[in-house]
Amino acid sequence: MNKQLLQTKSLLGDALIQMSKSGYRITGEVSIAVDDKLPIMGYTTEKDGHPLIVVSGWSLASGRIEGLIIHELSHVYRIQSGHPSHSSTLHNKILRAVVGHRVVTAVQIETIQNTINNLQDLYADDISFAVYFNEKNDDLSEFFLGWIREPIMQPASDTEIWLNAGSLLNAAFASANLKRHNVKDRDGKVASAIEAFLIKNDQSLAREFDYFEKLMIELPDALTDTQFEKILTQYLEKFLLLCKA
């Protein structure tokens, strides 16, 4: 077993103990793997019926690996506890009803999935902040700056319109996550980056930022499948209007 895998297995064990001590006990086997070619920090999937956390090689040296594993375990906990934000069955039902035939390209499919991932990440972070980040949030505003990207000026295709709409939701996610968890925006960097992003964007799109930010800030933790279905349906319908779909 190589050094990287030994390190991650040890960190996973520590994180599982920390989750349990904080009231978020995860049952069953959870495994972890390292993918040196992974461009993102990590993700959670399933292998042989058990959760598998995959982390990138570069994340091990990022100084954020402990928080990353806690975050991914928070997704696992949401799945195991049956939270509607992490129910693929419920998501697929809503997607069929709302999106239907309007999403046909790879970019559109990826963008729609990312809009749902934003909500899942917020619910996972409700746990990971309680377990880990509230003690280590001094530089999180710097992390969330990475979610704010330059818009495509004067988008000339459906793909570019969709990409700008997706970037708007990412910016709303960054701002909402800070506000939802009372994290200080150091030197106002995130707020300034979002302001610059909105100024550069099409104003018909920029005007909807407040709606998405408010929705993400106010997402209730305890809710039924029916309540989440209503929230996600409205959220996706509003997003499709941004995309002119």
Secondary structure by P-SEA (a helix, b strand, c coil): ccaaaaaaaaaaaaaaaaaaaaccccccbbbbbbbcccccccbbbbcccbbbbbbcccccccccaaaaaaaaaaaaaaaaaccccccaaaaaaaaaaccccccccaaaaaaaaaaaaaaaaaaaaaaaaacccccccccccccccccccccccccccaaaaaaaaaaaaaaaaaaaaaaaaccccccaaaaaaaaaaaaaccaaaaaaaaaaaaaaaaccccccaaaaaaaaaaaaaaaaaaacc
